[in-house]
Each structure stands twice: as structure tokens, then as C-alpha cells.
Amino acid sequence: MTGMLASVRNLTEARIALEAGVDIVDLKAPEYGSLGALPADEVGRIVAEMEGTVPVSATIGDLPLEPDPICRAVREMADTGVDYVKIGMFRGGDWSSTLAALAQLASHGTRLVAVLFADNLPDFDWIARLKKAGFAGAMLDTQDKDSGPLTEILDRAVLERFVGETRAQSLLCGLAGSLRSQDVPGLLSLEPDYLGFRGALCHGARRAAGIDPEALADVRRLIPSAPPRPFSSQAS
């Protein structure tokens, strides 16, 4: 079954998401970019408030793929107690060295999720390398939130390929990127492990606005209530 991920930016929004019954609470600061990071101390407070009732993920920010800054940010976020740390696979930088460094963190139990960007010509050949490096999951998202929804950037065949290749590697698979209510039925039929939302849950469908409980409830009703397949950095 496919679960629902809700991206929230503070404790108030996290409480709303929890009350609505989302399957994963994702922490980010949308005003600071596609994967803008919240301060680690705030993330820690939200994690404590959730009390393990649902998995919590958090982004580390829109950072270049260089080993030192990426690993520092991952360690800082992992120390907050989040279940999963999301890392953007931005273009440029040193992918190979960064992946090798992250493999060391994964080997010590840090659950990593790679975010590939649909509007940056993602290379799906990296999925097998993510598995080898010990990542727990991979997701497709959009970097430029003005570029439109995921479903208008990549056609169904490409999305199906991503889901298939990710699942073939026993990685958790997520789809996100300015998703709208009307995108849900078609994406559910692809059977990803979760669908991620921000803008569709907010007042006026503006991702920088606050969460609208009614909008969140509307999206929740479109997704059968069932937890997604759990992350596992040791999946086989």
C-alpha cells in the first residue's frame, strides 16, 4: 500500500499532520529552497513531540554534493533523532566521493534517502549505486517548484521505470513534487511506497503558506489509510 508523507515546517504543522493521520511527517523549511532545512534544535523538539507515533524524516538543505558539508549536515540532523535523513542529489559536485562518505554513515545505522530531481534529468543508473552505499530509499521530487507538478515533467512511463527500478533494489520509493489532488489516483496505480505533499496541503496551495487542515484532510481521504513499507538500510 502507498502511504502519505506530509512536509511540515514547525511543531504546529506537525501536530496537524499527526492528527490527520499521515504516515510520515517530513520536516523542511520551504522558504529556503526545495529541500530547505529546519534548525536542528527545532527538529529535535518536533521529534520529541511525535514520541515515535509516526516516522519522521528531515532534509539537510540545498547543499552541493561535496563530502564534508554533506556529511556534517547529515550527522547533525541524524543526532536529532529523526528516523530518516533526506539528501538532495543536486547537479554538479563530487557525487562519487560524497556517496562513498555517506556509505560510512549508512553502515553505522543512519537511514538515508536520496532525492532525485525530475526537472534535472535524473540518472536512474544511480539507483543501484544508492543501494550499494546502504541508502534506505530514493524519491523523485522537483527542484524548481515553479516548473509544475511531477506528473507534467515526467511522463508515466518514466515514473513507472523509477518505481520499478527502486523497488527492484529493495529501496523505499517515494514520489513528490508539487503534487495535486488530481495526480493521486494515477500515481497510486504505480504503487510507490509513499506520495509526498506540501503545496497541496497549504492555504491557497502555496507551499510557503501554512498547512490548511481541510486541504490536508482532503488529500488524506484520497489515499487509503495504510502505513507504507518501512525503510530499511539493510533491505535485500
MDAnalysis code that builds the backbone (N, CA, C; Angstrom):
import MDAnalysis as mda
import numpy as np

u = mda.Universe.empty(708, n_residues=236, atom_resindex=np.repeat(np.arange(236), 3), trajectory=True)
u.add_TopologyAttr("name", ["N", "CA", "C"] * 236)
u.add_TopologyAttr("resid", np.arange(1, 237))
u.add_TopologyAttr("resname", ["MET", "THR", "GLY", "MET", "LEU", "ALA", "SER", "VAL", "ARG", "ASN", "LEU", "THR", "GLU", "ALA", "ARG", "ILE", "ALA", "LEU", "GLU", "ALA", "GLY", "VAL", "ASP", "ILE", "VAL", "ASP", "LEU", "LYS", "ALA", "PRO", "GLU", "TYR", "GLY", "SER", "LEU", "GLY", "ALA", "LEU", "PRO", "ALA", "ASP", "GLU", "VAL", "GLY", "ARG", "ILE", "VAL", "ALA", "GLU", "MET", "GLU", "GLY", "THR", "VAL", "PRO", "VAL", "SER", "ALA", "THR", "ILE", "GLY", "ASP", "LEU", "PRO", "LEU", "GLU", "PRO", "ASP", "PRO", "ILE", "CYS", "ARG", "ALA", "VAL", "ARG", "GLU", "MET", "ALA", "ASP", "THR", "GLY", "VAL", "ASP", "TYR", "VAL", "LYS", "ILE", "GLY", "MET", "PHE", "ARG", "GLY", "GLY", "ASP", "TRP", "SER", "SER", "THR", "LEU", "ALA", "ALA", "LEU", "ALA", "GLN", "LEU", "ALA", "SER", "HIS", "GLY", "THR", "ARG", "LEU", "VAL", "ALA", "VAL", "LEU", "PHE", "ALA", "ASP", "ASN", "LEU", "PRO", "ASP", "PHE", "ASP", "TRP", "ILE", "ALA", "ARG", "LEU", "LYS", "LYS", "ALA", "GLY", "PHE", "ALA", "GLY", "ALA", "MET", "LEU", "ASP", "THR", "GLN", "ASP", "LYS", "ASP", "SER", "GLY", "PRO", "LEU", "THR", "GLU", "ILE", "LEU", "ASP", "ARG", "ALA", "VAL", "LEU", "GLU", "ARG", "PHE", "VAL", "GLY", "GLU", "THR", "ARG", "ALA", "GLN", "SER", "LEU", "LEU", "CYS", "GLY", "LEU", "ALA", "GLY", "SER", "LEU", "ARG", "SER", "GLN", "ASP", "VAL", "PRO", "GLY", "LEU", "LEU", "SER", "LEU", "GLU", "PRO", "ASP", "TYR", "LEU", "GLY", "PHE", "ARG", "GLY", "ALA", "LEU", "CYS", "HIS", "GLY", "ALA", "ARG", "ARG", "ALA", "ALA", "GLY", "ILE", "ASP", "PRO", "GLU", "ALA", "LEU", "ALA", "ASP", "VAL", "ARG", "ARG", "LEU", "ILE", "PRO", "SER", "ALA", "PRO", "PRO", "ARG", "PRO", "PHE", "SER", "SER", "GLN", "ALA", "SER"])
u.atoms.positions = np.array([
    [0.839, -1.194, 0.000],
    [0.000, 0.000, 0.000],
    [0.878, 1.250, 0.000],
    [0.327, 2.298, -0.529],
    [1.043, 3.570, -0.603],
    [0.691, 4.450, 0.588],
    [1.695, 4.997, 1.246],
    [1.477, 5.884, 2.378],
    [1.528, 7.343, 1.967],
    [1.181, 8.215, 2.901],
    [1.168, 9.658, 2.658],
    [2.234, 10.337, 3.505],
    [3.092, 11.101, 2.846],
    [4.088, 11.926, 3.520],
    [3.636, 13.374, 3.454],
    [3.657, 14.047, 4.589],
    [3.316, 15.469, 4.648],
    [4.536, 16.251, 5.100],
    [4.950, 17.223, 4.294],
    [6.079, 18.079, 4.663],
    [5.579, 19.246, 5.505],
    [6.172, 19.424, 6.675],
    [5.755, 20.478, 7.599],
    [6.974, 21.294, 8.007],
    [6.730, 22.527, 8.479],
    [7.857, 23.414, 8.783],
    [7.946, 23.829, 10.249],
    [7.049, 23.361, 11.083],
    [7.124, 23.698, 12.504],
    [6.286, 22.718, 13.311],
    [6.336, 22.877, 14.628],
    [5.642, 21.953, 15.513],
    [4.133, 22.019, 15.335],
    [3.594, 23.216, 15.137],
    [2.146, 23.348, 14.948],
    [1.686, 22.545, 13.741],
    [2.398, 22.674, 12.632],
    [2.027, 21.920, 11.435],
    [2.221, 20.426, 11.642],
    [3.246, 20.035, 12.371],
    [3.466, 18.614, 12.640],
    [2.306, 18.028, 13.430],
    [1.788, 18.785, 14.376],
    [0.637, 18.312, 15.147],
    [-0.592, 18.145, 14.263],
    [-0.799, 19.085, 13.340],
    [-1.930, 18.990, 12.419],
    [-1.789, 17.736, 11.554],
    [-0.587, 17.491, 11.056],
    [-0.347, 16.321, 10.215],
    [-0.569, 15.031, 10.990],
    [-0.092, 15.006, 12.220],
    [-0.267, 13.819, 13.051],
    [-1.741, 13.554, 13.307],
    [-2.490, 14.594, 13.613],
    [-3.918, 14.440, 13.872],
    [-4.660, 13.958, 12.629],
    [-4.188, 14.358, 11.454],
    [-4.838, 13.951, 10.208],
    [-4.518, 12.511, 9.823],
    [-3.554, 11.917, 10.500],
    [-3.240, 10.519, 10.242],
    [-2.265, 10.273, 9.110],
    [-1.336, 11.207, 8.879],
    [-0.346, 10.967, 7.827],
    [0.584, 9.835, 8.256],
    [1.242, 9.238, 7.275],
    [2.087, 8.082, 7.556],
    [3.536, 8.456, 7.840],
    [3.997, 9.554, 7.266],
    [5.350, 10.058, 7.515],
    [5.276, 11.570, 7.662],
    [5.876, 12.094, 8.724],
    [5.999, 13.542, 8.900],
    [7.392, 13.940, 8.429],
    [7.433, 14.832, 7.453],
    [8.688, 15.264, 6.846],
    [8.954, 16.716, 7.230],
    [10.141, 16.997, 7.732],
    [10.466, 18.331, 8.237],
    [11.360, 19.080, 7.256],
    [10.898, 20.255, 6.845],
    [11.689, 21.081, 5.932],
    [11.286, 22.534, 6.089],
    [12.112, 23.425, 5.530],
    [11.832, 24.861, 5.525],
    [11.663, 25.292, 4.070],
    [10.442, 25.280, 3.545],
    [10.235, 25.542, 2.114],
    [10.700, 26.912, 1.660],
    [10.775, 27.861, 2.576],
    [11.216, 29.198, 2.191],
    [12.709, 29.249, 1.864],
    [13.443, 28.185, 2.188],
    [14.883, 28.154, 1.943],
    [15.274, 27.223, 0.803],
    [14.340, 26.879, -0.045],
    [14.667, 26.046, -1.193],
    [13.853, 24.777, -1.248],
    [14.109, 23.992, -2.280],
    [13.329, 22.770, -2.473],
    [13.491, 21.803, -1.308],
    [14.693, 21.778, -0.716],
    [14.942, 20.920, 0.446],
    [15.500, 21.740, 1.606],
    [14.985, 22.937, 1.781],
    [15.437, 23.793, 2.866],
    [15.349, 23.097, 4.216],
    [16.373, 23.289, 5.039],
    [16.448, 22.584, 6.322],
    [15.977, 23.454, 7.479],
    [15.289, 22.836, 8.413],
    [14.959, 23.477, 9.680],
    [16.170, 23.412, 10.604],
    [16.280, 24.325, 11.573],
    [17.362, 24.232, 12.556],
    [17.287, 22.909, 13.310],
    [18.435, 22.346, 13.607],
    [18.473, 21.038, 14.250],
    [17.763, 21.033, 15.594],
    [17.863, 22.125, 16.367],
    [17.205, 22.129, 17.672],
    [15.686, 22.090, 17.523],
    [15.170, 22.753, 16.493],
    [13.726, 22.707, 16.262],
    [13.295, 21.317, 15.810],
    [14.098, 20.696, 14.962],
    [13.801, 19.328, 14.538],
    [13.757, 18.409, 15.751],
    [14.712, 18.559, 16.657],
    [14.736, 17.729, 17.851],
    [13.490, 17.881, 18.700],
    [12.993, 19.113, 18.822],
    [11.770, 19.336, 19.602],
    [10.568, 18.655, 18.945],
    [10.503, 18.720, 17.635],
    [9.377, 18.091, 16.935],
    [9.453, 16.574, 17.067],
    [10.644, 16.018, 16.922],
    [10.815, 14.573, 17.078],
    [10.361, 14.132, 18.464],
    [10.742, 14.884, 19.486],
    [10.334, 14.548, 20.852],
    [8.823, 14.603, 21.000],
    [8.191, 15.579, 20.384],
    [6.736, 15.722, 20.461],
    [6.028, 14.554, 19.783],
    [6.581, 14.053, 18.690],
    [5.948, 12.945, 17.958],
    [5.983, 11.642, 18.758],
    [6.949, 11.512, 19.636],
    [7.047, 10.361, 20.542],
    [7.003, 9.022, 19.815],
    [7.562, 8.977, 18.621],
    [7.623, 7.720, 17.897],
    [6.316, 7.238, 17.315],
    [5.288, 8.095, 17.304],
    [3.981, 7.658, 16.799],
    [3.985, 7.448, 15.295],
    [4.783, 8.239, 14.569],
    [4.955, 8.058, 13.126],
    [6.425, 8.283, 12.792],
    [6.897, 7.715, 11.693],
    [8.263, 8.014, 11.276],
    [8.418, 9.494, 10.946],
    [9.597, 10.024, 11.222],
    [9.898, 11.424, 10.932],
    [11.142, 11.484, 10.049],
    [11.034, 12.231, 8.960],
    [12.192, 12.476, 8.102],
    [12.514, 13.959, 8.121],
    [13.732, 14.299, 7.733],
    [14.132, 15.707, 7.678],
    [15.155, 15.902, 6.573],
    [15.095, 17.065, 5.953],
    [16.045, 17.421, 4.908],
    [17.256, 18.128, 5.519],
    [18.356, 18.147, 4.762],
    [19.573, 18.797, 5.263],
    [19.856, 20.116, 4.557],
    [18.992, 20.530, 3.647],
    [19.207, 21.785, 2.946],
    [19.671, 21.578, 1.513],
    [19.650, 22.649, 0.747],
    [20.080, 22.605, -0.653],
    [21.599, 22.752, -0.709],
    [22.287, 21.653, -0.435],
    [23.748, 21.674, -0.333],
    [24.404, 21.054, -1.559],
    [25.593, 21.544, -1.934],
    [26.327, 20.917, -3.037],
    [26.801, 19.532, -2.630],
    [26.925, 18.660, -3.607],
    [27.353, 17.298, -3.313],
    [28.866, 17.247, -3.119],
    [29.275, 17.661, -1.947],
    [30.671, 17.594, -1.520],
    [30.701, 16.858, -0.184],
    [31.627, 15.924, -0.002],
    [31.591, 15.044, 1.164],
    [31.521, 15.754, 2.510],
    [32.383, 16.737, 2.752],
    [32.458, 17.338, 4.084],
    [31.173, 18.058, 4.495],
    [30.660, 19.013, 3.711],
    [29.430, 19.693, 4.147],
    [28.229, 18.765, 4.212],
    [28.143, 17.830, 3.289],
    [27.011, 16.901, 3.300],
    [27.054, 16.028, 4.549],
    [28.207, 15.457, 4.838],
    [28.294, 14.552, 5.990],
    [28.102, 15.291, 7.308],
    [28.615, 16.521, 7.415],
    [28.373, 17.307, 8.632],
    [26.878, 17.532, 8.836],
    [26.196, 17.906, 7.765],
    [24.763, 18.178, 7.869],
    [23.980, 16.912, 8.184],
    [24.371, 15.803, 7.585],
    [23.682, 14.537, 7.851],
    [23.859, 14.130, 9.307],
    [25.088, 14.225, 9.817],
    [25.323, 13.844, 11.216],
    [24.526, 14.722, 12.171],
    [24.516, 16.025, 11.900],
    [23.777, 16.940, 12.768],
    [22.295, 16.604, 12.770],
    [21.735, 16.312, 11.599],
    [20.311, 16.013, 11.537],
    [20.011, 14.642, 12.138],
    [20.872, 13.675, 11.901],
    [20.659, 12.344, 12.468],
    [20.681, 12.390, 13.992],
    [21.505, 13.263, 14.560],
    [21.599, 13.376, 16.015],
    [20.321, 13.910, 16.658],
    [19.416, 14.474, 15.874],
    [18.148, 14.964, 16.428],
    [17.189, 13.831, 16.760],
    [17.470, 12.641, 16.228],
    [16.587, 11.512, 16.468],
    [15.607, 11.226, 15.348],
    [15.721, 11.947, 14.224],
    [14.825, 11.646, 13.104],
    [15.085, 10.227, 12.623],
    [14.072, 9.660, 12.007],
    [14.206, 8.296, 11.503],
    [14.985, 8.244, 10.195],
    [14.815, 9.276, 9.352],
    [15.423, 9.271, 8.032],
    [15.937, 10.659, 7.683],
    [17.079, 10.705, 7.027],
    [17.673, 11.967, 6.592],
    [17.641, 12.010, 5.063],
    [17.057, 13.070, 4.523],
    [16.903, 13.215, 3.074],
    [18.000, 14.114, 2.500],
    [18.588, 13.656, 1.409],
    [19.715, 14.344, 0.780],
    [19.392, 14.606, -0.681],
    [19.480, 15.842, -1.104],
    [19.217, 16.188, -2.495],
    [20.388, 15.836, -3.397],
    [20.083, 15.150, -4.493],
    [21.111, 14.801, -5.475],
    [21.203, 15.917, -6.518],
    [21.709, 17.062, -6.086],
    [21.801, 18.223, -6.965],
    [22.898, 18.021, -8.012],
    [22.727, 18.671, -9.146],
    [23.704, 18.559, -10.225],
    [25.021, 19.221, -9.818],
    [26.109, 18.706, -10.392],
    [27.420, 19.225, -10.056],
    [27.959, 18.588, -8.788],
    [29.103, 19.041, -8.353],
    [29.700, 18.481, -7.149],
    [30.373, 17.148, -7.426],
    [30.768, 16.484, -6.370],
    [31.503, 15.222, -6.458],
    [30.603, 14.099, -5.957],
    [29.794, 13.577, -6.852],
    [28.843, 12.536, -6.469],
    [29.540, 11.305, -5.907],
    [30.573, 10.831, -6.600],
    [31.205, 9.569, -6.203],
    [31.824, 9.648, -4.813],
    [32.576, 10.704, -4.545],
    [33.202, 10.840, -3.225],
    [32.165, 11.057, -2.137],
    [31.127, 11.814, -2.461],
    [30.067, 12.054, -1.480],
    [29.349, 10.759, -1.150],
    [29.070, 9.960, -2.169],
    [28.377, 8.694, -1.937],
    [29.234, 7.756, -1.097],
    [30.531, 7.732, -1.356],
    [31.425, 6.882, -0.568],
    [31.446, 7.313, 0.895],
    [31.457, 8.624, 1.128],
    [31.445, 9.124, 2.505],
    [30.126, 8.809, 3.194],
    [29.031, 8.954, 2.468],
    [27.722, 8.658, 3.046],
    [27.563, 7.171, 3.339],
    [28.230, 6.334, 2.572],
    [28.159, 4.895, 2.826],
    [28.684, 4.567, 4.216],
    [29.692, 5.316, 4.673],
    [30.214, 5.098, 6.020],
    [29.163, 5.430, 7.078],
    [28.432, 6.515, 6.871],
    [27.372, 6.868, 7.818],
    [26.259, 5.836, 7.793],
    [25.899, 5.383, 6.595],
    [24.838, 4.380, 6.484],
    [25.239, 3.082, 7.174],
    [26.513, 2.742, 7.094],
    [26.976, 1.493, 7.708],
    [26.881, 1.534, 9.221],
    [26.784, 2.731, 9.796],
    [26.639, 2.878, 11.242],
    [25.192, 3.147, 11.647],
    [24.270, 2.930, 10.719],
    [22.856, 2.966, 11.079],
    [22.080, 4.202, 10.690],
    [22.722, 5.185, 10.058],
    [21.979, 6.367, 9.624],
    [21.164, 6.021, 8.386],
    [19.875, 6.235, 8.462],
    [18.990, 5.888, 7.345],
    [18.896, 7.076, 6.388],
    [19.376, 6.866, 5.194],
    [19.485, 7.925, 4.198],
    [18.482, 7.727, 3.070],
    [17.915, 8.828, 2.629],
    [17.004, 8.818, 1.485],
    [17.519, 9.824, 0.464],
    [17.777, 9.370, -0.738],
    [18.247, 10.243, -1.812],
    [17.057, 10.862, -2.525],
    [17.162, 12.148, -2.809],
    [16.114, 12.852, -3.549],
    [16.659, 13.206, -4.927],
    [16.098, 12.571, -5.956],
    [16.461, 12.871, -7.336],
    [15.454, 13.872, -7.883],
    [15.915, 14.777, -8.716],
    [15.045, 15.850, -9.184],
    [14.602, 15.628, -10.624],
    [13.289, 15.560, -10.794],
    [12.705, 15.270, -12.100],
    [13.055, 16.323, -13.133],
    [13.204, 17.569, -12.697],
    [13.482, 18.662, -13.628],
    [14.973, 18.868, -13.872],
    [15.798, 17.933, -13.389],
    [17.246, 17.997, -13.617],
    [17.757, 16.748, -14.330],
    [16.902, 16.134, -15.138],
    [17.284, 14.948, -15.904],
    [17.937, 13.896, -15.005],
    [17.198, 13.326, -14.064],
    [17.784, 12.376, -13.116],
    [18.326, 11.136, -13.812],
    [19.433, 10.653, -13.309],
    [20.072, 9.454, -13.841],
    [19.657, 8.259, -12.986],
    [18.772, 7.430, -13.510],
    [18.278, 6.293, -12.741],
    [19.341, 5.216, -12.553],
    [20.448, 5.298, -13.294],
    [21.527, 4.339, -13.077],
    [22.125, 4.485, -11.680],
    [21.867, 5.631, -11.039],
    [22.376, 5.848, -9.689],
    [21.618, 5.040, -8.640],
    [20.470, 4.524, -8.993],
    [19.659, 3.817, -8.000],
    [20.410, 2.608, -7.456],
    [21.046, 1.842, -8.335],
    [21.809, 0.678, -7.877],
    [22.985, 1.105, -7.004],
    [23.593, 2.246, -7.317],
    [24.712, 2.737, -6.507],
    [24.234, 3.198, -5.133],
    [23.041, 3.743, -5.079],
    [22.476, 4.126, -3.781],
    [22.274, 2.897, -2.906],
    [21.773, 1.839, -3.501],
    [21.585, 0.596, -2.761],
    [22.918, 0.082, -2.221],
    [23.930, 0.081, -3.090],
    [25.244, -0.418, -2.685],
    [25.826, 0.416, -1.553],
    [25.510, 1.711, -1.542],
    [26.022, 2.603, -0.496],
    [25.230, 2.501, 0.802],
    [24.179, 1.701, 0.814],
    [23.428, 1.491, 2.046],
    [22.276, 2.433, 2.271],
    [21.865, 3.164, 1.223],
    [20.714, 4.052, 1.374],
    [19.457, 3.245, 1.680],
    [18.541, 3.879, 2.398],
    [17.275, 3.237, 2.744],
    [16.216, 3.448, 1.675],
    [16.294, 4.561, 0.948],
    [15.249, 4.853, -0.025],
    [15.682, 5.894, -1.025],
    [14.821, 6.075, -2.028],
    [15.032, 7.103, -3.047],
    [13.681, 7.670, -3.428],
    [13.678, 8.939, -3.749],
    [12.428, 9.553, -4.174],
    [12.682, 10.501, -5.335],
    [11.625, 10.719, -6.107],
    [11.624, 11.729, -7.158],
    [10.886, 12.948, -6.651],
    [11.448, 14.111, -6.881],
    [10.833, 15.368, -6.466],
    [11.135, 16.391, -7.562],
    [10.721, 17.614, -7.357],
    [11.075, 18.689, -8.277],
    [11.916, 19.717, -7.539],
    [12.933, 20.235, -8.208],
    [13.782, 21.254, -7.593],
    [13.161, 22.639, -7.737],
    [12.741, 22.974, -8.953],
    [12.104, 24.260, -9.215],
    [10.601, 24.110, -9.017],
    [10.091, 24.666, -7.933],
    [8.677, 24.486, -7.618],
    [7.761, 25.278, -8.546],
    [8.350, 26.095, -9.421],
    [7.553, 26.796, -10.425],
    [7.514, 26.040, -11.750],
    [8.157, 24.889, -11.799],
    [8.232, 24.136, -13.053],
    [7.013, 23.264, -13.290],
    [6.112, 23.217, -12.309],
    [4.908, 22.415, -12.458],
    [5.003, 21.111, -11.690],
    [3.916, 20.356, -11.672],
    [3.896, 19.103, -10.921],
    [4.731, 18.011, -11.575],
    [5.148, 17.079, -10.775],
    [5.935, 15.937, -11.247],
    [5.298, 15.274, -12.456],
    [3.979, 15.122, -12.421],
    [3.270, 14.405, -13.480],
    [3.289, 15.133, -14.816],
    [3.639, 16.416, -14.820],
    [3.743, 17.152, -16.077],
    [5.188, 17.301, -16.541],
    [6.127, 16.918, -15.698],
    [7.545, 16.999, -16.050],
    [8.032, 15.669, -16.619],
    [7.610, 14.577, -16.012],
    [7.973, 13.246, -16.479],
    [6.710, 12.487, -16.845],
    [6.770, 11.744, -17.943],
    [5.573, 11.001, -18.335],
    [5.448, 9.725, -17.510],
    [4.324, 9.089, -17.646],
    [4.009, 7.935, -16.804],
    [5.030, 6.809, -16.963],
    [5.504, 6.596, -18.181],
    [6.458, 5.514, -18.406],
    [7.744, 5.733, -17.615],
    [8.185, 6.981, -17.519],
    [9.407, 7.286, -16.769],
    [9.172, 7.098, -15.270],
    [8.021, 7.551, -14.794],
    [7.699, 7.361, -13.376],
    [7.603, 5.875, -13.040],
    [7.007, 5.121, -13.945],
    [6.883, 3.675, -13.724],
    [8.257, 3.018, -13.680],
    [9.154, 3.487, -14.541],
    [10.513, 2.947, -14.534],
    [11.209, 3.254, -13.215],
    [11.064, 4.480, -12.723],
    [11.698, 4.836, -11.453],
    [11.183, 3.951, -10.324],
    [9.872, 3.803, -10.243],
    [9.298, 2.964, -9.190],
    [9.808, 1.536, -9.318],
    [9.808, 1.008, -10.540],
    [10.238, -0.367, -10.743],
    [11.692, -0.591, -10.381],
    [12.565, 0.328, -10.800],
    [13.986, 0.153, -10.526],
    [14.306, 0.352, -9.050],
    [13.603, 1.259, -8.418],
    [13.826, 1.479, -6.987],
    [13.363, 0.276, -6.178],
    [12.195, -0.226, -6.510],
    [11.689, -1.402, -5.798],
    [12.551, -2.633, -6.081],
    [13.092, -2.738, -7.298],
    [13.953, -3.875, -7.631],
    [15.203, -3.903, -6.755],
    [15.621, -2.735, -6.278],
    [16.774, -2.645, -5.382],
    [16.372, -2.730, -3.910],
    [15.096, -2.998, -3.657],
    [14.566, -3.080, -2.286],
    [14.774, -1.784, -1.511],
    [14.683, -0.662, -2.229],
    [14.715, 0.650, -1.595],
    [13.299, 1.178, -1.473],
    [13.054, 1.913, -0.425],
    [11.763, 2.566, -0.308],
    [11.645, 3.597, -1.423],
    [10.468, 3.693, -2.011],
    [10.271, 4.525, -3.196],
    [9.231, 5.600, -2.931],
    [9.594, 6.865, -3.174],
    [8.657, 7.966, -2.975],
    [8.539, 8.838, -4.206],
    [7.356, 9.397, -4.400],
    [7.097, 10.350, -5.475],
    [6.549, 11.628, -4.864],
    [7.088, 12.757, -5.275],
    [6.645, 14.051, -4.767],
    [6.936, 15.094, -5.844],
    [6.614, 16.344, -5.547],
    [6.909, 17.422, -6.472],
    [5.674, 18.154, -6.931],
    [5.205, 19.081, -6.112],
    [4.024, 19.895, -6.439],
    [2.836, 19.036, -6.839],
    [2.681, 17.906, -6.171],
    [1.564, 17.014, -6.484],
    [0.240, 17.652, -6.110],
    [-0.772, 17.385, -6.940],
    [-2.122, 17.904, -6.728],
    [-3.070, 16.747, -6.456],
    [-4.259, 17.079, -5.977],
    [-5.246, 16.037, -5.699],
    [-5.510, 15.188, -6.931],
    [-5.587, 15.828, -8.102],
    [-5.918, 15.085, -9.312],
    [-4.805, 14.152, -9.764],
    [-3.601, 14.320, -9.208],
    [-2.496, 13.428, -9.551],
    [-2.545, 12.111, -8.781],
    [-3.263, 12.094, -7.677],
    [-3.184, 10.965, -6.754],
    [-3.638, 9.645, -7.366],
    [-4.817, 9.551, -7.992],
    [-5.254, 8.241, -8.491],
    [-4.260, 7.586, -9.444],
    [-3.735, 8.351, -10.390],
    [-2.787, 7.781, -11.337],
    [-1.493, 7.349, -10.683],
    [-1.021, 8.110, -9.716],
    [0.222, 7.758, -9.033],
    [0.036, 6.561, -8.107],
    [-1.122, 6.451, -7.497],
    [-1.384, 5.284, -6.652],
    [-1.295, 3.997, -7.457],
    [-1.710, 4.049, -8.711],
    [-1.695, 2.841, -9.540],
    [-0.275, 2.383, -9.858],
    [0.709, 3.264, -9.686],
    [2.111, 2.884, -9.870],
    [2.663, 2.150, -8.653],
    [1.965, 2.237, -7.534],
    [2.316, 1.561, -6.285],
    [3.674, 1.976, -5.711],
    [3.935, 3.277, -5.632],
    [5.118, 3.699, -4.865],
    [4.858, 3.447, -3.384],
    [5.893, 3.509, -2.586],
    [5.701, 3.302, -1.150],
    [5.054, 4.502, -0.479],
    [5.293, 5.680, -1.010],
    [4.606, 6.842, -0.457],
    [4.526, 7.951, -1.490],
    [3.567, 8.847, -1.289],
    [3.430, 10.081, -2.054],
    [3.662, 11.240, -1.098],
    [4.457, 12.217, -1.531],
    [4.786, 13.347, -0.671],
    [4.114, 14.628, -1.114],
    [3.664, 15.416, -0.134],
    [2.909, 16.635, -0.414],
    [3.386, 17.783, 0.466],
    [3.329, 18.980, -0.098],
    [3.470, 20.223, 0.652],
    [2.443, 21.237, 0.163],
    [2.625, 21.755, -1.052],
    [1.750, 22.812, -1.552],
    [0.281, 22.460, -1.503],
    [-0.068, 21.238, -1.876],
    [-1.476, 20.833, -1.912],
    [-2.119, 20.840, -0.535],
    [-1.293, 20.868, 0.513],
    [-1.805, 20.837, 1.884],
    [-1.923, 22.232, 2.485],
    [-1.495, 23.246, 1.744],
    [-1.377, 24.593, 2.303],
    [-2.508, 25.513, 1.861],
    [-2.687, 26.578, 2.600],
    [-3.671, 27.599, 2.244],
    [-3.351, 28.149, 0.857],
    [-4.348, 28.119, -0.014],
    [-4.162, 28.626, -1.366],
    [-3.200, 27.814, -2.201],
    [-2.894, 26.591, -1.774],
    [-1.944, 25.720, -2.481],
    [-0.576, 26.383, -2.642],
    [-0.216, 27.243, -1.693],
    [1.085, 27.916, -1.706],
    [1.986, 27.259, -0.663],
    [3.070, 26.653, -1.116],
    [3.906, 25.842, -0.227],
    [4.527, 26.647, 0.904],
    [4.682, 27.968, 0.729],
    [5.245, 28.800, 1.788],
    [4.190, 29.263, 2.779],
    [2.909, 29.021, 2.460],
    [1.831, 29.350, 3.395],
    [1.704, 28.219, 4.416],
    [0.862, 28.436, 5.418],
    [0.695, 27.421, 6.446],
    [-0.163, 26.257, 5.984],
    [-0.059, 25.150, 6.710],
    [-0.888, 23.981, 6.434],
    [-2.354, 24.318, 6.686],
    [-3.200, 23.936, 5.749],
    [-4.650, 24.086, 5.864],
    [-5.216, 22.725, 6.256],
    [-5.729, 22.566, 7.472],
    [-6.214, 21.257, 7.914],
    [-7.244, 20.644, 6.974],
    [-8.095, 21.468, 6.382],
    [-9.103, 20.935, 5.466],
    [-8.463, 20.411, 4.188],
    [-7.500, 21.140, 3.655],
    [-6.808, 20.674, 2.452],
    [-6.048, 19.383, 2.733],
    [-5.416, 19.315, 3.898],
    [-4.695, 18.106, 4.272],
    [-5.655, 16.927, 4.374],
    [-6.797, 17.149, 5.003],
    [-7.786, 16.079, 5.148],
    [-8.300, 15.616, 3.792],
    [-8.465, 16.548, 2.864],
    [-8.942, 16.191, 1.524],
    [-7.961, 15.250, 0.829],
    [-6.663, 15.547, 0.937],
    [-5.660, 14.684, 0.316],
    [-5.590, 13.347, 1.042],
    [-5.656, 13.375, 2.358],
    [-5.609, 12.135, 3.134],
    [-6.718, 11.171, 2.713],
    [-7.896, 11.705, 2.419],
    [-9.019, 10.849, 2.032],
    [-8.793, 10.163, 0.687],
    [-7.927, 10.723, -0.135],
    [-7.668, 10.141, -1.451],
    [-6.718, 8.951, -1.395],
    [-6.012, 8.809, -0.278],
    [-5.005, 7.759, -0.147],
    [-5.470, 6.771, 0.916],
    [-5.701, 5.514, 0.543],
    [-6.140, 4.531, 1.537],
    [-5.217, 4.545, 2.744],
    [-5.800, 4.536, 3.918],
    [-5.019, 4.653, 5.143],
    [-4.315, 3.343, 5.447],
    [-3.045, 3.315, 5.135],
    [-2.221, 2.145, 5.424],
    [-0.782, 2.603, 5.469],
    [0.000, 2.114, 6.422],
    [1.394, 2.552, 6.500],
    [2.186, 2.050, 5.312],
    [3.136, 2.848, 4.833],
    [3.986, 2.395, 3.745],
    [4.949, 1.331, 4.220],
    [5.563, 0.650, 3.280],
    [6.606, -0.312, 3.605],
    [7.700, 0.409, 4.379],
    [8.153, -0.157, 5.497],
    [9.137, 0.557, 6.316],
    [10.478, 0.690, 5.619],
    [11.171, 1.778, 5.946],
    [12.535, 1.955, 5.476],
    [13.414, 0.869, 6.082],
    [14.411, 0.478, 5.340],
    [15.424, -0.396, 5.910],
    [16.726, -0.206, 5.161],
    [17.733, 0.264, 5.860],
    [19.031, 0.439, 5.212],
    [19.685, -0.903, 4.930],
    [19.110, -1.963, 5.450],
    [19.667, -3.288, 5.223],
    [18.735, -4.135, 4.364],
    [17.838, -3.493, 3.616],
    [16.903, -4.242, 2.779],
    [17.672, -5.092, 1.780],
    [17.067, -6.197, 1.421],
    [17.728, -7.102, 0.483],
    [16.840, -7.397, -0.698],
])
